[in-house]
């Protein structure tokens, strides 16, 4: 992970959503005392807690496992793909299709531009 601890990362995620500790506990089913220990850095999350947190945050488990240092850090290319995956998961099917069509159009333009350069 980066220089950010799991507790700091989780605080940031909660703040972005406007969630209190009570709300986070309600959404992921973790006891308030356990969440407090995670946020303070007194305890590291296990696999079960990571899965519950991922579900509450609507993230893939890999994102939370990486934040908890339970999976190795990935290179920028893989990180970018994971970020796009997270975005796609949150979009409606219609919006995913629209984004795909835009990406395919951009690829066609890119190919046409490189053909002109040659």
C-alpha positions in Angstrom: 0.0 0.0 0.0 1.1 3.6 0.1 2.1 5.6 3.2 -1.5 5.6 4.3 -2.6 3.2 7.0 -5.7 1.1 6.6 -7.4 3.1 9.3 -6.6 6.4 7.5 -7.8 4.9 4.3 -11.1 3.8 5.8 -11.7 7.1 7.5 -11.2 8.8 4.1 -13.7 6.4 2.5 -16.3 7.1 5.3 -15.8 10.8 5.1 -16.3 10.8 1.3 -19.7 9.2 1.9 -20.6 11.3 4.9 -20.8 8.2 7.1 -20.3 8.1 10.8 -18.8 5.1 12.6 -22.3 4.0 13.5 -23.4 4.1 9.9 -20.3 2.2 8.8 -21.0 -0.5 11.5 -24.6 -0.8 10.4 -23.6 -1.2 6.7 -20.9 -3.7 7.2 -22.0 -5.6 10.4 -18.8 -4.9 12.3 -19.1 -4.0 16.0 -18.4 -0.4 17.0 -15.5 -1.4 19.2 -13.9 -3.5 16.4 -14.3 -0.6 13.9 -12.7 1.8 16.4 -9.7 -0.5 16.7 -9.4 -0.7 12.9 -9.7 3.1 12.5 -7.2 3.8 15.2 -4.7 1.3 13.8 -4.8 -0.9 17.0 -6.0 -3.8 14.9 -5.5 -4.9 11.3 -8.5 -6.3 9.4 -8.8 -9.9 8.6 -10.3 -11.4 5.5 -13.8 -11.5 6.9 -13.7 -7.8 7.9 -12.2 -6.8 4.5 -15.0 -8.6 2.7 -17.7 -6.9 4.9 -16.1 -3.5 4.4 -15.8 -4.1 0.6 -19.5 -4.9 0.5 -20.4 -1.9 2.5 -18.3 0.4 0.3 -19.4 -1.2 -2.9 -15.8 -2.0 -3.8 -14.3 -5.2 -5.1 -12.6 -7.2 -2.3 -9.3 -6.7 -4.0 -9.4 -2.9 -3.3 -9.9 -3.4 0.4 -7.5 -6.3 0.6 -4.8 -4.1 -1.0 -5.6 -1.2 1.4 -5.2 -3.6 4.3 -1.9 -4.9 2.8 -3.3 -8.4 2.5 -2.6 -8.3 -1.3 0.6 -7.1 -2.9 0.8 -3.6 -4.4 0.2 -3.6 -8.1 1.9 -1.7 -10.9 0.2 1.5 -12.3 -1.2 -0.4 -15.3 -3.1 -2.9 -13.1 -4.1 -0.2 -10.7 -5.7 1.8 -13.6 -7.6 -1.3 -14.8 -8.9 -1.8 -11.2 -10.0 1.8 -11.0 -11.9 1.5 -14.2 -13.4 -1.7 -13.0 -14.7 0.0 -9.9 -16.2 2.8 -12.0 -17.9 0.3 -14.3 -19.3 -1.7 -11.4 -21.1 1.4 -10.1 -22.6 2.5 -13.5 -26.0 1.3 -14.8 -25.9 -1.1 -17.7 -27.0 1.6 -20.1 -24.1 3.9 -18.9 -21.6 1.0 -19.2 -22.7 0.4 -22.8 -22.5 4.2 -23.6 -19.0 4.3 -22.1 -17.9 1.2 -24.1 -19.2 2.8 -27.3 -17.3 6.0 -26.6 -14.1 4.0 -25.9 -14.5 2.0 -29.1 -15.0 5.3 -31.1 -11.8 6.7 -29.5 -9.9 3.6 -30.5 -11.1 3.9 -34.1 -10.0 7.5 -34.2 -6.7 6.6 -32.7 -6.1 3.9 -35.3 -7.1 6.2 -38.1 -4.7 8.9 -36.8 -1.8 6.5 -36.6 -2.5 5.2 -40.1 -2.4 8.8 -41.4 1.0 9.4 -39.7 2.5 6.3 -41.4 
